[in-house]
């Protein structure tokens, strides 16, 4: 006789993928960039990343303990937030300021709104924007790496986007400035491998794309958002007379498109919604870059589209099979 | 029917585990006792026609109902009625059950005679008298299914041989062992219902069944064997109709409204045997499998045999069972002990040990959208769950929770391990209760 068996609603088998395994895959996809940025920007980049990851995990753990909620650090989402936030900072950024950013990301943006799945904006993006307006000088304190004879020299300077888009105040008069040939912009090959000024995790396009393709192959993200986002920026900047290749490679677009805009919680669920969202991200990015006061617009664009995501979801419901439209 | 622009319905990849596909069906000896619940079908329960201490024979009618939506119940054994007692089925529904102590003789009742069938009315009466219900799992009385309101609009018989549930191989064995009878059954339905087309849907993980049915149907006008992609849930009625005929059964409609009648392959096979012998539905082929079963195999069991008796016939438990399912792992019912009888629409008993059972707690939805991608009907399970928790009648209606067939694909893919299909079931119940007012 078999008695006291387990009863549960069907289905009785489940896929092996869990929130934790998904976040671990994202973490793995971000590792090539960590190697690249450590090589490009030196030990300081690695240190800043480790501090951010540790701070995020500790803040999440402490918050859950203080509020007497279940421990959630094993879903690894705090690790992903820590990595992404660090990748959005210049390698010179003061440690304590980075820790403030982690607090904002994990405690204010994520946990105060209810934890994983409930945040209204991507925690890393929101924290970056807060840091950008709070510590604008330190957030613009970039390092420009230059590779010469196999040795990297690093000097403090601005991002190539500043050199390109910084002169946009009088864009209408100086449109010729944007067709390449701008001083301070490395050639495309150097930009692909990350030899340019910028936030520590945004520069090496090759490493980011390797991670992004890995996530797409593992079916963790759909290619719709990154490709539509990058495509929109490419086409729009081209139409507006800027150099589209530079616009794609010189800022934080690749990092944002593959890893930040694809955040599940703050991007639309349906295919139609994803297209609208990604086009919106691209449009805002280009508008901010070419016509706004900031030379970079990726984080503002994603943050704004995060906020309209519930609205997009509302108007892009699926049409059920066999459903009768009244 | 396939066209480039045809929308494909989503499905999920589930490991097939068709371990018993090559196990030739064996017949289990009659157990000492059977329990025949008076509700083995969708509809009204039957009333027992026998009294305690009556002697009954195999095939004897022991339960019937004067309600339209019902199916008669026959004794699967010969012996003595030991008790008629209250029975609570695994879903908690209370009915009566006739307990019969068997005499081992299996004396066939004199009433068991091949039915005389010359026209549609006699055919439908015979189907009703056979006690046949949909053997795929839902248990819908077959004579009602075969008698649609507008018969002139129905032109297609779809045979469900998809068998998309993991582990189960009974339909496959029906094709392989009784392919000719399956065709006879189909021919009878086609003849009396004056249908034009026959679509036999089989998943492409059963190439031998596809080849065999193609060979048997060669040269027959209107017959087509449709090889279906092995993706769960191809065997769900509306999915199967769409995949084989390209027709959509709309919200609130029956398959007949789309001009199709769907029958399980084991149902048509039984029908052919019944028309020849007159022996009503008193045995059932089931797949016995799972990590806790010593000898997994396909077994013909008398309806009403206890799970424990079936397990004993299959060599007993090789490990301590922790989970026993009546049906497949995607839609089957978990029972709390093995003292439940096998009923007509059971097609598997699966017993698993502790290693199989992983109780992962639900965690918050991360809005990954996998449930939306998995749903064959393009519903939004996570949004439905939210609406159900908020008890939002309007949102549940707008999101069309009533279209959910509870296939379980959403729960299967959910990385947060949320019981989305169960939530939909509760939401439908909630909606029913709140629409009457």
Interface residues (C-beta under 8 A of the other chain):
Chain A: X1 X2 X3 X4 X5 X6 X7 X8 X9 X10 X11 X12 X13 X14 X15 X17 X18 X19 X21 X22 X72 X75 X77 X114 X115 X116 X117 X118 X264 X265 X269 X270 X317 X318 X319 X320 X321 X322 X323 X324
Chain B: X9 X12 X14 X166 X238 X242 X248 X249 X250 X251 X252 X253 X308 X311 X317 X320 X321 X322 X323 X324 X325 X329 X330 X331 X332 X333 X334 X335 X336 X337 X338 X339 X351 X357 X358 X359 X360 X363 X364 X365 X366 X367 X368 X369 X370 X372 X376 X377 X378 X379 X380 X382 X383 X398 X399 X400 X403 X406 X408 X411 X412 X413 X414 X415 X416 X417 X419 X421 X422 X425
